[in-house]
């Protein structure tokens, strides 16, 4: 068994860029690109006014306060 840290970017539930504007912002303006987690068991923010659930959360939120934890228990290898 290995003790290597499982990186969000290597997880199959990780999404890098939402759209072209997200990519442009990160490359040209230097804005950080948020690591987005789309795991089905992730922590979800609910909009009680519209009754909708946020389609993703950030990997850092999942690692700190969500279902994944520091050990990355929801982490799954990315299919190449």
C-alpha positions as CSV (number, residue, x, y, z in Angstrom):
1,X,0.0,0.0,0.0
2,X,1.3,3.4,-0.9
3,X,1.0,6.7,1.0
4,X,1.1,8.9,-2.1
5,X,-1.2,11.9,-2.1
6,X,-4.0,11.5,-4.5
7,X,-4.2,14.7,-6.6
8,X,-7.6,16.1,-7.7
9,X,-6.3,16.6,-11.2
10,X,-5.7,12.8,-11.6
11,X,-9.2,12.0,-10.4
12,X,-11.9,11.1,-13.0
13,X,-14.4,13.4,-11.2
14,X,-12.1,16.5,-11.8
15,X,-13.1,19.0,-14.4
16,X,-10.5,21.6,-15.4
17,X,-12.2,24.4,-17.4
18,X,-15.9,25.2,-17.5
19,X,-15.7,27.1,-20.9
20,X,-13.5,29.2,-23.1
21,X,-13.8,32.3,-20.9
22,X,-12.6,30.3,-17.9
23,X,-9.5,29.2,-19.9
24,X,-8.9,32.8,-21.2
25,X,-9.2,34.2,-17.7
26,X,-6.7,31.7,-16.3
27,X,-4.1,32.1,-19.1
28,X,-4.3,35.8,-20.0
29,X,-5.4,37.5,-16.8
30,X,-3.7,35.0,-14.5
31,X,-6.8,34.1,-12.5
32,X,-6.5,30.7,-10.8
33,X,-8.4,27.9,-12.3
34,X,-10.5,26.2,-9.6
35,X,-10.3,22.5,-9.4
36,X,-13.9,21.4,-9.8
37,X,-15.2,18.2,-8.3
38,X,-18.2,16.4,-10.0
39,X,-18.3,13.3,-7.8
40,X,-21.9,12.2,-7.2
41,X,-21.4,12.1,-3.4
42,X,-19.7,15.5,-3.1
43,X,-20.7,18.3,-0.8
44,X,-23.5,20.2,-2.6
45,X,-24.7,23.8,-2.2
46,X,-28.4,24.1,-2.6
47,X,-30.1,27.2,-3.9
48,X,-33.3,27.3,-1.7
49,X,-34.9,30.1,-3.8
50,X,-34.7,28.3,-7.1
51,X,-34.5,24.8,-5.7
52,X,-31.4,23.9,-7.7
53,X,-28.2,22.2,-6.6
54,X,-24.7,23.5,-7.7
55,X,-23.4,21.2,-10.4
56,X,-20.0,21.0,-8.8
57,X,-17.9,22.1,-5.8
58,X,-14.2,22.7,-5.6
59,X,-11.8,19.9,-4.8
60,X,-10.4,21.8,-1.9
61,X,-13.8,22.1,-0.3
62,X,-14.4,18.4,-0.7
63,X,-11.0,17.6,0.9
64,X,-11.5,20.0,3.8
65,X,-15.2,19.7,4.6
66,X,-16.8,17.3,2.2
67,X,-17.0,13.6,1.5
68,X,-13.6,13.0,0.1
69,X,-11.4,14.0,3.1
70,X,-7.7,14.3,3.2
71,X,-7.2,10.7,2.2
72,X,-9.3,11.2,-1.0
73,X,-11.8,8.4,-0.3
74,X,-14.0,9.4,-3.3
75,X,-10.9,9.6,-5.6
76,X,-11.0,7.4,-8.7
77,X,-8.3,7.0,-11.4
78,X,-8.9,9.1,-14.5
79,X,-9.7,7.0,-17.6
80,X,-7.3,8.0,-20.4
